Each structure stands twice: as C-alpha cells, then as structure tokens.
C-alpha cells in the first residue's frame, strides 16, 4: 500500500503540544529554544522511535525545525 500516515504528524504535533505544557509546569517558562528542544528530544523522541536514543538525537534537528514551523 502506498498510503502515507497523515495522522502521524498530528499525533507528533499533539505530543509536542503536551510537552510544551509539561515543560511550562516544570520550568515555569521556556528560557531558550535550545533548552526546550533538548527537553522535547529527551522526552518525546524515545516514545516516537522506541528506546533508541541515538536515533532520537539524530532527529533533533528535525524536531527543532518542526517546533519552529508549527509551534513557535
């Protein structure tokens, strides 16, 4: 099947939105983007890619770009 997963981006968007909420609760405010991106990568990417943290860090740039485009 050639079907793409259109809901996957929405699912990731929702997860990142949840992380923003959790981050604000923990840190009170987002002090800088890199701190937040590190938090998102550490907290969400293992859930998206399994427990392969190396894969998560390979995708940190993509995560930052996604946040910049869709959230901030």
N, CA, C, O and CB atoms as a CASP TS submission, in Angstrom:
PFRMAT TS
TARGET T0000
AUTHOR 0000-0000-0000
METHOD Language model
MODEL 1
PARENT N/A
ATOM      1  N   UNK     1       0.837  -1.193   0.000  1.00  0.00           N
ATOM      2  CA  UNK     1       0.000   0.000   0.000  1.00  0.00           C
ATOM      3  C   UNK     1       0.875   1.248   0.000  1.00  0.00           C
ATOM      4  O   UNK     1       1.925   1.286   0.642  1.00  0.00           O
ATOM      5  CB  UNK     1      -0.949   0.003   1.217  1.00  0.00           C
ATOM      6  N   UNK     2       0.439   2.241  -0.711  1.00  0.00           N
ATOM      7  CA  UNK     2       1.198   3.483  -0.796  1.00  0.00           C
ATOM      8  C   UNK     2       0.645   4.555   0.133  1.00  0.00           C
ATOM      9  O   UNK     2       0.960   5.734  -0.025  1.00  0.00           O
ATOM     10  CB  UNK     2       1.202   3.992  -2.219  1.00  0.00           C
ATOM     11  N   UNK     3      -0.155   4.167   1.074  1.00  0.00           N
ATOM     12  CA  UNK     3      -0.750   5.150   1.970  1.00  0.00           C
ATOM     13  C   UNK     3       0.309   5.743   2.887  1.00  0.00           C
ATOM     14  O   UNK     3       1.120   5.034   3.482  1.00  0.00           O
ATOM     15  CB  UNK     3      -1.875   4.517   2.795  1.00  0.00           C
ATOM     16  N   UNK     4       0.272   7.067   2.979  1.00  0.00           N
ATOM     17  CA  UNK     4       1.126   7.735   3.961  1.00  0.00           C
ATOM     18  C   UNK     4       0.345   7.793   5.265  1.00  0.00           C
ATOM     19  O   UNK     4      -0.828   7.423   5.310  1.00  0.00           O
ATOM     20  CB  UNK     4       1.559   9.178   3.480  1.00  0.00           C
ATOM     21  N   UNK     5       0.984   8.249   6.307  1.00  0.00           N
ATOM     22  CA  UNK     5       0.324   8.336   7.600  1.00  0.00           C
ATOM     23  C   UNK     5       0.035   9.799   7.922  1.00  0.00           C
ATOM     24  O   UNK     5       0.808  10.433   8.640  1.00  0.00           O
ATOM     25  CB  UNK     5       1.192   7.688   8.707  1.00  0.00           C
ATOM     26  N   UNK     6      -1.069  10.347   7.403  1.00  0.00           N
ATOM     27  CA  UNK     6      -1.357  11.765   7.628  1.00  0.00           C
ATOM     28  C   UNK     6      -1.605  12.087   9.098  1.00  0.00           C
ATOM     29  O   UNK     6      -1.368  13.213   9.536  1.00  0.00           O
ATOM     30  CB  UNK     6      -2.557  12.182   6.809  1.00  0.00           C
ATOM     31  N   UNK     7      -2.076  11.114   9.852  1.00  0.00           N
ATOM     32  CA  UNK     7      -2.361  11.360  11.257  1.00  0.00           C
ATOM     33  C   UNK     7      -1.095  11.388  12.104  1.00  0.00           C
ATOM     34  O   UNK     7      -1.119  11.891  13.227  1.00  0.00           O
ATOM     35  CB  UNK     7      -3.306  10.307  11.784  1.00  0.00           C
ATOM     36  N   UNK     8       0.010  10.855  11.586  1.00  0.00           N
ATOM     37  CA  UNK     8       1.246  10.790  12.377  1.00  0.00           C
ATOM     38  C   UNK     8       1.745  12.191  12.728  1.00  0.00           C
ATOM     39  O   UNK     8       2.166  12.425  13.861  1.00  0.00           O
ATOM     40  CB  UNK     8       2.337  10.018  11.609  1.00  0.00           C
ATOM     41  N   UNK     9       1.703  13.140  11.761  1.00  0.00           N
ATOM     42  CA  UNK     9       2.152  14.499  12.062  1.00  0.00           C
ATOM     43  C   UNK     9       1.260  15.123  13.122  1.00  0.00           C
ATOM     44  O   UNK     9       1.755  15.794  14.027  1.00  0.00           O
ATOM     45  CB  UNK     9       2.159  15.368  10.789  1.00  0.00           C
ATOM     46  N   UNK    10      -0.045  14.913  13.026  1.00  0.00           N
ATOM     47  CA  UNK    10      -0.950  15.434  14.045  1.00  0.00           C
ATOM     48  C   UNK    10      -0.649  14.811  15.403  1.00  0.00           C
ATOM     49  O   UNK    10      -0.688  15.492  16.428  1.00  0.00           O
ATOM     50  CB  UNK    10      -2.410  15.174  13.653  1.00  0.00           C
ATOM     51  N   UNK    11      -0.351  13.516  15.405  1.00  0.00           N
ATOM     52  CA  UNK    11      -0.017  12.825  16.649  1.00  0.00           C
ATOM     53  C   UNK    11       1.253  13.410  17.258  1.00  0.00           C
ATOM     54  O   UNK    11       1.310  13.650  18.464  1.00  0.00           O
ATOM     55  CB  UNK    11       0.155  11.314  16.400  1.00  0.00           C
ATOM     56  N   UNK    12       2.270  13.641  16.431  1.00  0.00           N
ATOM     57  CA  UNK    12       3.516  14.236  16.912  1.00  0.00           C
ATOM     58  C   UNK    12       3.260  15.661  17.378  1.00  0.00           C
ATOM     59  O   UNK    12       3.782  16.077  18.412  1.00  0.00           O
ATOM     60  CB  UNK    12       4.599  14.214  15.809  1.00  0.00           C
ATOM     61  N   UNK    13       2.453  16.424  16.617  1.00  0.00           N
ATOM     62  CA  UNK    13       2.097  17.786  16.999  1.00  0.00           C
ATOM     63  C   UNK    13       1.435  17.787  18.372  1.00  0.00           C
ATOM     64  O   UNK    13       1.761  18.618  19.220  1.00  0.00           O
ATOM     65  CB  UNK    13       1.162  18.422  15.948  1.00  0.00           C
ATOM     66  N   UNK    14       0.515  16.865  18.591  1.00  0.00           N
ATOM     67  CA  UNK    14      -0.157  16.764  19.885  1.00  0.00           C
ATOM     68  C   UNK    14       0.837  16.427  20.984  1.00  0.00           C
ATOM     69  O   UNK    14       0.781  17.008  22.068  1.00  0.00           O
ATOM     70  CB  UNK    14      -1.264  15.708  19.835  1.00  0.00           C
ATOM     71  N   UNK    15       1.742  15.502  20.720  1.00  0.00           N
ATOM     72  CA  UNK    15       2.746  15.128  21.710  1.00  0.00           C
ATOM     73  C   UNK    15       3.627  16.312  22.070  1.00  0.00           C
ATOM     74  O   UNK    15       3.924  16.531  23.245  1.00  0.00           O
ATOM     75  CB  UNK    15       3.601  13.978  21.192  1.00  0.00           C
ATOM     76  N   UNK    16       4.047  17.078  21.069  1.00  0.00           N
ATOM     77  CA  UNK    16       4.893  18.240  21.329  1.00  0.00           C
ATOM     78  C   UNK    16       4.097  19.301  22.082  1.00  0.00           C
ATOM     79  O   UNK    16       4.630  19.948  22.984  1.00  0.00           O
ATOM     80  CB  UNK    16       5.456  18.818  20.007  1.00  0.00           C
ATOM     81  N   UNK    17       2.835  19.487  21.724  1.00  0.00           N
ATOM     82  CA  UNK    17       1.995  20.427  22.463  1.00  0.00           C
ATOM     83  C   UNK    17       1.881  20.019  23.928  1.00  0.00           C
ATOM     84  O   UNK    17       1.934  20.865  24.820  1.00  0.00           O
ATOM     85  CB  UNK    17       0.600  20.514  21.829  1.00  0.00           C
ATOM     86  N   UNK    18       1.726  18.723  24.170  1.00  0.00           N
ATOM     87  CA  UNK    18       1.711  18.214  25.541  1.00  0.00           C
ATOM     88  C   UNK    18       3.028  18.507  26.245  1.00  0.00           C
ATOM     89  O   UNK    18       3.042  18.890  27.415  1.00  0.00           O
ATOM     90  CB  UNK    18       1.433  16.708  25.551  1.00  0.00           C
ATOM     91  N   UNK    19       4.136  18.325  25.529  1.00  0.00           N
ATOM     92  CA  UNK    19       5.451  18.574  26.115  1.00  0.00           C
ATOM     93  C   UNK    19       5.618  20.047  26.467  1.00  0.00           C
ATOM     94  O   UNK    19       6.227  20.371  27.487  1.00  0.00           O
ATOM     95  CB  UNK    19       6.560  18.132  25.152  1.00  0.00           C
ATOM     96  N   UNK    20       5.083  20.950  25.634  1.00  0.00           N
ATOM     97  CA  UNK    20       5.146  22.375  25.961  1.00  0.00           C
ATOM     98  C   UNK    20       4.448  22.616  27.293  1.00  0.00           C
ATOM     99  O   UNK    20       4.972  23.314  28.161  1.00  0.00           O
ATOM    100  CB  UNK    20       4.499  23.236  24.838  1.00  0.00           C
ATOM    101  N   UNK    21       3.278  22.042  27.445  1.00  0.00           N
ATOM    102  CA  UNK    21       2.522  22.200  28.684  1.00  0.00           C
ATOM    103  C   UNK    21       3.298  21.649  29.878  1.00  0.00           C
ATOM    104  O   UNK    21       3.415  22.314  30.908  1.00  0.00           O
ATOM    105  CB  UNK    21       1.166  21.502  28.569  1.00  0.00           C
ATOM    106  N   UNK    22       3.824  20.439  29.739  1.00  0.00           N
ATOM    107  CA  UNK    22       4.603  19.828  30.818  1.00  0.00           C
ATOM    108  C   UNK    22       5.853  20.642  31.135  1.00  0.00           C
ATOM    109  O   UNK    22       6.200  20.833  32.300  1.00  0.00           O
ATOM    110  CB  UNK    22       4.994  18.398  30.445  1.00  0.00           C
ATOM    111  N   UNK    23       6.526  21.119  30.090  1.00  0.00           N
ATOM    112  CA  UNK    23       7.744  21.903  30.266  1.00  0.00           C
ATOM    113  C   UNK    23       7.441  23.179  31.037  1.00  0.00           C
ATOM    114  O   UNK    23       8.178  23.551  31.951  1.00  0.00           O
ATOM    115  CB  UNK    23       8.378  22.236  28.906  1.00  0.00           C
ATOM    116  N   UNK    24       6.355  23.848  30.665  1.00  0.00           N
ATOM    117  CA  UNK    24       5.985  25.081  31.359  1.00  0.00           C
ATOM    118  C   UNK    24       5.676  24.806  32.829  1.00  0.00           C
ATOM    119  O   UNK    24       6.008  25.618  33.692  1.00  0.00           O
ATOM    120  CB  UNK    24       4.775  25.738  30.678  1.00  0.00           C
ATOM    121  N   UNK    25       5.051  23.680  33.117  1.00  0.00           N
ATOM    122  CA  UNK    25       4.766  23.327  34.509  1.00  0.00           C
ATOM    123  C   UNK    25       6.055  23.107  35.290  1.00  0.00           C
ATOM    124  O   UNK    25       6.172  23.534  36.438  1.00  0.00           O
ATOM    125  CB  UNK    25       3.889  22.070  34.576  1.00  0.00           C
ATOM    126  N   UNK    26       7.022  22.440  34.666  1.00  0.00           N
ATOM    127  CA  UNK    26       8.277  22.124  35.346  1.00  0.00           C
ATOM    128  C   UNK    26       9.212  23.323  35.446  1.00  0.00           C
ATOM    129  O   UNK    26       9.810  23.563  36.494  1.00  0.00           O
ATOM    130  CB  UNK    26       8.979  21.000  34.629  1.00  0.00           C
ATOM    131  N   UNK    27       9.336  24.071  34.361  1.00  0.00           N
ATOM    132  CA  UNK    27      10.340  25.132  34.287  1.00  0.00           C
ATOM    133  C   UNK    27       9.755  26.528  34.456  1.00  0.00           C
ATOM    134  O   UNK    27      10.496  27.510  34.499  1.00  0.00           O
ATOM    135  CB  UNK    27      11.063  25.053  32.973  1.00  0.00           C
ATOM    136  N   UNK    28       8.442  26.623  34.551  1.00  0.00           N
ATOM    137  CA  UNK    28       7.712  27.883  34.671  1.00  0.00           C
ATOM    138  C   UNK    28       7.681  28.666  33.363  1.00  0.00           C
ATOM    139  O   UNK    28       6.641  29.225  33.016  1.00  0.00           O
ATOM    140  CB  UNK    28       8.330  28.733  35.756  1.00  0.00           C
ATOM    141  N   UNK    29       8.785  28.721  32.633  1.00  0.00           N
ATOM    142  CA  UNK    29       8.821  29.414  31.342  1.00  0.00           C
ATOM    143  C   UNK    29       9.891  28.788  30.470  1.00  0.00           C
ATOM    144  O   UNK    29      10.819  28.144  30.961  1.00  0.00           O
ATOM    145  CB  UNK    29       9.086  30.934  31.525  1.00  0.00           C
ATOM    146  N   UNK    30       9.749  28.984  29.192  1.00  0.00           N
ATOM    147  CA  UNK    30      10.762  28.496  28.264  1.00  0.00           C
ATOM    148  C   UNK    30      11.850  29.563  28.195  1.00  0.00           C
ATOM    149  O   UNK    30      11.653  30.627  27.609  1.00  0.00           O
ATOM    150  CB  UNK    30      10.153  28.189  26.835  1.00  0.00           C
ATOM    151  N   UNK    31      12.995  29.268  28.797  1.00  0.00           N
ATOM    152  CA  UNK    31      14.067  30.252  28.870  1.00  0.00           C
ATOM    153  C   UNK    31      14.755  30.442  27.532  1.00  0.00           C
ATOM    154  O   UNK    31      15.099  31.567  27.169  1.00  0.00           O
ATOM    155  CB  UNK    31      15.080  29.842  29.911  1.00  0.00           C
ATOM    156  N   UNK    32      14.962  29.365  26.795  1.00  0.00           N
ATOM    157  CA  UNK    32      15.504  29.487  25.447  1.00  0.00           C
ATOM    158  C   UNK    32      15.118  28.266  24.635  1.00  0.00           C
ATOM    159  O   UNK    32      14.806  27.210  25.186  1.00  0.00           O
ATOM    160  CB  UNK    32      17.039  29.657  25.477  1.00  0.00           C
ATOM    161  N   UNK    33      15.141  28.422  23.331  1.00  0.00           N
ATOM    162  CA  UNK    33      14.667  27.366  22.446  1.00  0.00           C
ATOM    163  C   UNK    33      15.509  26.107  22.557  1.00  0.00           C
ATOM    164  O   UNK    33      14.963  25.005  22.523  1.00  0.00           O
ATOM    165  CB  UNK    33      14.661  27.851  21.017  1.00  0.00           C
ATOM    166  N   UNK    34      16.818  26.239  22.687  1.00  0.00           N
ATOM    167  CA  UNK    34      17.658  25.042  22.718  1.00  0.00           C
ATOM    168  C   UNK    34      17.370  24.186  23.953  1.00  0.00           C
ATOM    169  O   UNK    34      17.397  22.958  23.870  1.00  0.00           O
ATOM    170  CB  UNK    34      19.137  25.434  22.688  1.00  0.00           C
ATOM    171  N   UNK    35      17.097  24.816  25.087  1.00  0.00           N
ATOM    172  CA  UNK    35      16.731  24.068  26.284  1.00  0.00           C
ATOM    173  C   UNK    35      15.443  23.303  26.053  1.00  0.00           C
ATOM    174  O   UNK    35      15.323  22.138  26.432  1.00  0.00           O
ATOM    175  CB  UNK    35      16.586  25.004  27.486  1.00  0.00           C
ATOM    176  N   UNK    36      14.480  23.968  25.429  1.00  0.00           N
ATOM    177  CA  UNK    36      13.209  23.315  25.156  1.00  0.00           C
ATOM    178  C   UNK    36      13.364  22.184  24.151  1.00  0.00           C
ATOM    179  O   UNK    36      12.775  21.117  24.321  1.00  0.00           O
ATOM    180  CB  UNK    36      12.199  24.325  24.649  1.00  0.00           C
ATOM    181  N   UNK    37      14.152  22.409  23.105  1.00  0.00           N
ATOM    182  CA  UNK    37      14.375  21.359  22.101  1.00  0.00           C
ATOM    183  C   UNK    37      15.033  20.149  22.751  1.00  0.00           C
ATOM    184  O   UNK    37      14.640  19.015  22.480  1.00  0.00           O
ATOM    185  CB  UNK    37      15.251  21.886  20.935  1.00  0.00           C
ATOM    186  N   UNK    38      16.035  20.375  23.609  1.00  0.00           N
ATOM    187  CA  UNK    38      16.660  19.264  24.331  1.00  0.00           C
ATOM    188  C   UNK    38      15.616  18.484  25.127  1.00  0.00           C
ATOM    189  O   UNK    38      15.606  17.253  25.121  1.00  0.00           O
ATOM    190  CB  UNK    38      17.765  19.784  25.272  1.00  0.00           C
ATOM    191  N   UNK    39      14.745  19.215  25.806  1.00  0.00           N
ATOM    192  CA  UNK    39      13.686  18.584  26.596  1.00  0.00           C
ATOM    193  C   UNK    39      12.762  17.755  25.708  1.00  0.00           C
ATOM    194  O   UNK    39      12.443  16.611  26.033  1.00  0.00           O
ATOM    195  CB  UNK    39      12.875  19.646  27.352  1.00  0.00           C
ATOM    196  N   UNK    40      12.335  18.333  24.586  1.00  0.00           N
ATOM    197  CA  UNK    40      11.437  17.619  23.672  1.00  0.00           C
ATOM    198  C   UNK    40      12.105  16.362  23.132  1.00  0.00           C
ATOM    199  O   UNK    40      11.492  15.296  23.082  1.00  0.00           O
ATOM    200  CB  UNK    40      11.011  18.530  22.510  1.00  0.00           C
ATOM    201  N   UNK    41      13.368  16.493  22.728  1.00  0.00           N
ATOM    202  CA  UNK    41      14.084  15.336  22.186  1.00  0.00           C
ATOM    203  C   UNK    41      14.180  14.240  23.238  1.00  0.00           C
ATOM    204  O   UNK    41      13.898  13.078  22.946  1.00  0.00           O
ATOM    205  CB  UNK    41      15.494  15.741  21.701  1.00  0.00           C
ATOM    206  N   UNK    42      14.570  14.590  24.444  1.00  0.00           N
ATOM    207  CA  UNK    42      14.731  13.595  25.502  1.00  0.00           C
ATOM    208  C   UNK    42      13.412  12.947  25.901  1.00  0.00           C
ATOM    209  O   UNK    42      13.368  11.754  26.203  1.00  0.00           O
ATOM    210  CB  UNK    42      15.369  14.230  26.712  1.00  0.00           C
ATOM    211  N   UNK    43      12.333  13.733  25.904  1.00  0.00           N
ATOM    212  CA  UNK    43      11.056  13.224  26.397  1.00  0.00           C
ATOM    213  C   UNK    43      10.191  12.575  25.322  1.00  0.00           C
ATOM    214  O   UNK    43       9.520  11.579  25.592  1.00  0.00           O
ATOM    215  CB  UNK    43      10.294  14.336  27.032  1.00  0.00           C
ATOM    216  N   UNK    44      10.196  13.122  24.108  1.00  0.00           N
ATOM    217  CA  UNK    44       9.260  12.623  23.098  1.00  0.00           C
ATOM    218  C   UNK    44       9.879  11.668  22.105  1.00  0.00           C
ATOM    219  O   UNK    44       9.228  10.707  21.695  1.00  0.00           O
ATOM    220  CB  UNK    44       8.665  13.762  22.361  1.00  0.00           C
ATOM    221  N   UNK    45      11.115  11.900  21.704  1.00  0.00           N
ATOM    222  CA  UNK    45      11.673  11.087  20.639  1.00  0.00           C
ATOM    223  C   UNK    45      11.805   9.616  21.020  1.00  0.00           C
ATOM    224  O   UNK    45      11.530   8.765  20.174  1.00  0.00           O
ATOM    225  CB  UNK    45      13.012  11.626  20.244  1.00  0.00           C
ATOM    226  N   UNK    46      12.206   9.266  22.235  1.00  0.00           N
ATOM    227  CA  UNK    46      12.224   7.839  22.567  1.00  0.00           C
ATOM    228  C   UNK    46      10.843   7.201  22.448  1.00  0.00           C
ATOM    229  O   UNK    46      10.736   6.020  22.117  1.00  0.00           O
ATOM    230  CB  UNK    46      12.758   7.639  23.976  1.00  0.00           C
ATOM    231  N   UNK    47       9.791   7.964  22.711  1.00  0.00           N
ATOM    232  CA  UNK    47       8.434   7.441  22.576  1.00  0.00           C
ATOM    233  C   UNK    47       8.070   7.249  21.109  1.00  0.00           C
ATOM    234  O   UNK    47       7.370   6.299  20.761  1.00  0.00           O
ATOM    235  CB  UNK    47       7.428   8.378  23.251  1.00  0.00           C
ATOM    236  N   UNK    48       8.541   8.144  20.253  1.00  0.00           N
ATOM    237  CA  UNK    48       8.240   8.058  18.824  1.00  0.00           C
ATOM    238  C   UNK    48       9.063   6.959  18.165  1.00  0.00           C
ATOM    239  O   UNK    48       8.545   6.219  17.329  1.00  0.00           O
ATOM    240  CB  UNK    48       8.506   9.404  18.135  1.00  0.00           C
ATOM    241  N   UNK    49      10.334   6.843  18.527  1.00  0.00           N
ATOM    242  CA  UNK    49      11.252   5.926  17.848  1.00  0.00           C
ATOM    243  C   UNK    49      11.618   4.708  18.688  1.00  0.00           C
ATOM    244  O   UNK    49      12.561   3.992  18.352  1.00  0.00           O
ATOM    245  CB  UNK    49      12.507   6.657  17.464  1.00  0.00           C
ATOM    246  N   UNK    50      10.903   4.465  19.755  1.00  0.00           N
ATOM    247  CA  UNK    50      11.275   3.383  20.649  1.00  0.00           C
ATOM    248  C   UNK    50      12.360   3.870  21.593  1.00  0.00           C
ATOM    249  O   UNK    50      12.532   5.075  21.774  1.00  0.00           O
ATOM    250  CB  UNK    50      11.749   2.145  19.858  1.00  0.00           C
ATOM    251  N   UNK    51      13.067   2.978  22.174  1.00  0.00           N
ATOM    252  CA  UNK    51      14.084   3.352  23.156  1.00  0.00           C
ATOM    253  C   UNK    51      15.441   3.644  22.521  1.00  0.00           C
ATOM    254  O   UNK    51      16.453   3.689  23.220  1.00  0.00           O
ATOM    255  CB  UNK    51      14.234   2.254  24.179  1.00  0.00           C
ATOM    256  N   UNK    52      15.472   3.839  21.221  1.00  0.00           N
ATOM    257  CA  UNK    52      16.727   4.096  20.524  1.00  0.00           C
ATOM    258  C   UNK    52      17.081   5.576  20.629  1.00  0.00           C
ATOM    259  O   UNK    52      16.739   6.364  19.747  1.00  0.00           O
ATOM    260  CB  UNK    52      16.631   3.662  19.041  1.00  0.00           C
ATOM    261  N   UNK    53      17.761   5.952  21.703  1.00  0.00           N
ATOM    262  CA  UNK    53      18.074   7.357  21.964  1.00  0.00           C
ATOM    263  C   UNK    53      19.020   7.929  20.916  1.00  0.00           C
ATOM    264  O   UNK    53      18.960   9.123  20.623  1.00  0.00           O
ATOM    265  CB  UNK    53      18.685   7.512  23.350  1.00  0.00           C
ATOM    266  N   UNK    54      19.897   7.097  20.344  1.00  0.00           N
ATOM    267  CA  UNK    54      20.781   7.594  19.293  1.00  0.00           C
ATOM    268  C   UNK    54      19.976   8.075  18.100  1.00  0.00           C
ATOM    269  O   UNK    54      20.283   9.118  17.523  1.00  0.00           O
ATOM    270  CB  UNK    54      21.771   6.509  18.860  1.00  0.00           C
ATOM    271  N   UNK    55      18.954   7.328  17.727  1.00  0.00           N
ATOM    272  CA  UNK    55      18.071   7.740  16.636  1.00  0.00           C
ATOM    273  C   UNK    55      17.361   9.035  17.014  1.00  0.00           C
ATOM    274  O   UNK    55      17.161   9.904  16.165  1.00  0.00           O
ATOM    275  CB  UNK    55      17.040   6.629  16.308  1.00  0.00           C
ATOM    276  N   UNK    56      16.983   9.168  18.267  1.00  0.00           N
ATOM    277  CA  UNK    56      16.320  10.384  18.721  1.00  0.00           C
ATOM    278  C   UNK    56      17.223  11.598  18.533  1.00  0.00           C
ATOM    279  O   UNK    56      16.776  12.635  18.043  1.00  0.00           O
ATOM    280  CB  UNK    56      15.909  10.252  20.189  1.00  0.00           C
ATOM    281  N   UNK    57      18.480  11.475  18.915  1.00  0.00           N
ATOM    282  CA  UNK    57      19.385  12.606  18.773  1.00  0.00           C
ATOM    283  C   UNK    57      19.726  12.896  17.317  1.00  0.00           C
ATOM    284  O   UNK    57      19.978  14.047  16.959  1.00  0.00           O
ATOM    285  CB  UNK    57      20.650  12.352  19.553  1.00  0.00           C
ATOM    286  N   UNK    58      19.739  11.861  16.468  1.00  0.00           N
ATOM    287  CA  UNK    58      19.914  12.106  15.036  1.00  0.00           C
ATOM    288  C   UNK    58      18.790  12.973  14.503  1.00  0.00           C
ATOM    289  O   UNK    58      18.990  13.747  13.568  1.00  0.00           O
ATOM    290  CB  UNK    58      19.975  10.784  14.262  1.00  0.00           C
ATOM    291  N   UNK    59      17.618  12.850  15.086  1.00  0.00           N
ATOM    292  CA  UNK    59      16.443  13.568  14.618  1.00  0.00           C
ATOM    293  C   UNK    59      16.205  14.879  15.369  1.00  0.00           C
ATOM    294  O   UNK    59      15.164  15.509  15.178  1.00  0.00           O
ATOM    295  CB  UNK    59      15.232  12.688  14.746  1.00  0.00           C
ATOM    296  N   UNK    60      17.135  15.301  16.209  1.00  0.00           N
ATOM    297  CA  UNK    60      16.924  16.524  16.988  1.00  0.00           C
ATOM    298  C   UNK    60      16.781  17.755  16.105  1.00  0.00           C
ATOM    299  O   UNK    60      15.998  18.651  16.422  1.00  0.00           O
ATOM    300  CB  UNK    60      18.070  16.727  17.957  1.00  0.00           C
ATOM    301  N   UNK    61      17.520  17.816  15.006  1.00  0.00           N
ATOM    302  CA  UNK    61      17.394  18.948  14.089  1.00  0.00           C
ATOM    303  C   UNK    61      16.000  18.980  13.475  1.00  0.00           C
ATOM    304  O   UNK    61      15.387  20.043  13.376  1.00  0.00           O
ATOM    305  CB  UNK    61      18.464  18.875  12.983  1.00  0.00           C
ATOM    306  N   UNK    62      15.499  17.820  13.063  1.00  0.00           N
ATOM    307  CA  UNK    62      14.149  17.748  12.514  1.00  0.00           C
ATOM    308  C   UNK    62      13.129  18.183  13.561  1.00  0.00           C
ATOM    309  O   UNK    62      12.152  18.860  13.241  1.00  0.00           O
ATOM    310  CB  UNK    62      13.839  16.321  12.021  1.00  0.00           C
ATOM    311  N   UNK    63      13.358  17.793  14.801  1.00  0.00           N
ATOM    312  CA  UNK    63      12.456  18.186  15.879  1.00  0.00           C
ATOM    313  C   UNK    63      12.452  19.693  16.050  1.00  0.00           C
ATOM    314  O   UNK    63      11.389  20.304  16.160  1.00  0.00           O
ATOM    315  CB  UNK    63      12.853  17.507  17.190  1.00  0.00           C
ATOM    316  N   UNK    64      13.629  20.296  16.073  1.00  0.00           N
ATOM    317  CA  UNK    64      13.733  21.744  16.216  1.00  0.00           C
ATOM    318  C   UNK    64      13.040  22.449  15.055  1.00  0.00           C
ATOM    319  O   UNK    64      12.314  23.420  15.266  1.00  0.00           O
ATOM    320  CB  UNK    64      15.204  22.173  16.297  1.00  0.00           C
ATOM    321  N   UNK    65      13.259  21.967  13.830  1.00  0.00           N
ATOM    322  CA  UNK    65      12.610  22.568  12.667  1.00  0.00           C
ATOM    323  C   UNK    65      11.094  22.450  12.769  1.00  0.00           C
ATOM    324  O   UNK    65      10.373  23.397  12.455  1.00  0.00           O
ATOM    325  CB  UNK    65      13.105  21.907  11.377  1.00  0.00           C
ATOM    326  N   UNK    66      10.613  21.295  13.204  1.00  0.00           N
ATOM    327  CA  UNK    66       9.171  21.088  13.366  1.00  0.00           C
ATOM    328  C   UNK    66       8.594  22.078  14.371  1.00  0.00           C
ATOM    329  O   UNK    66       7.549  22.681  14.128  1.00  0.00           O
ATOM    330  CB  UNK    66       8.879  19.645  13.816  1.00  0.00           C
ATOM    331  N   UNK    67       9.277  22.240  15.495  1.00  0.00           N
ATOM    332  CA  UNK    67       8.815  23.167  16.528  1.00  0.00           C
ATOM    333  C   UNK    67       8.791  24.588  15.987  1.00  0.00           C
ATOM    334  O   UNK    67       7.821  25.319  16.189  1.00  0.00           O
ATOM    335  CB  UNK    67       9.712  23.086  17.777  1.00  0.00           C
ATOM    336  N   UNK    68       9.854  24.977  15.303  1.00  0.00           N
ATOM    337  CA  UNK    68       9.938  26.338  14.773  1.00  0.00           C
ATOM    338  C   UNK    68       8.795  26.605  13.790  1.00  0.00           C
ATOM    339  O   UNK    68       8.210  27.687  13.796  1.00  0.00           O
ATOM    340  CB  UNK    68      11.300  26.566  14.085  1.00  0.00           C
ATOM    341  N   UNK    69       8.479  25.613  12.943  1.00  0.00           N
ATOM    342  CA  UNK    69       7.437  25.796  11.924  1.00  0.00           C
ATOM    343  C   UNK    69       6.027  25.741  12.496  1.00  0.00           C
ATOM    344  O   UNK    69       5.169  26.516  12.072  1.00  0.00           O
ATOM    345  CB  UNK    69       7.580  24.745  10.853  1.00  0.00           C
ATOM    346  N   UNK    70       5.763  24.854  13.440  1.00  0.00           N
ATOM    347  CA  UNK    70       4.393  24.553  13.836  1.00  0.00           C
ATOM    348  C   UNK    70       3.982  25.089  15.201  1.00  0.00           C
ATOM    349  O   UNK    70       2.793  25.287  15.452  1.00  0.00           O
ATOM    350  CB  UNK    70       4.200  23.097  13.823  1.00  0.00           C
ATOM    351  N   UNK    71       4.916  25.320  16.059  1.00  0.00           N
ATOM    352  CA  UNK    71       4.559  25.671  17.432  1.00  0.00           C
ATOM    353  C   UNK    71       4.905  27.115  17.764  1.00  0.00           C
ATOM    354  O   UNK    71       4.060  27.858  18.263  1.00  0.00           O
ATOM    355  CB  UNK    71       5.257  24.744  18.404  1.00  0.00           C
ATOM    356  N   UNK    72       6.133  27.512  17.493  1.00  0.00           N
ATOM    357  CA  UNK    72       6.624  28.824  17.941  1.00  0.00           C
ATOM    358  C   UNK    72       6.406  29.859  16.861  1.00  0.00           C
ATOM    359  O   UNK    72       6.753  31.025  17.045  1.00  0.00           O
ATOM    360  CB  UNK    72       8.116  28.757  18.315  1.00  0.00           C
TER
END
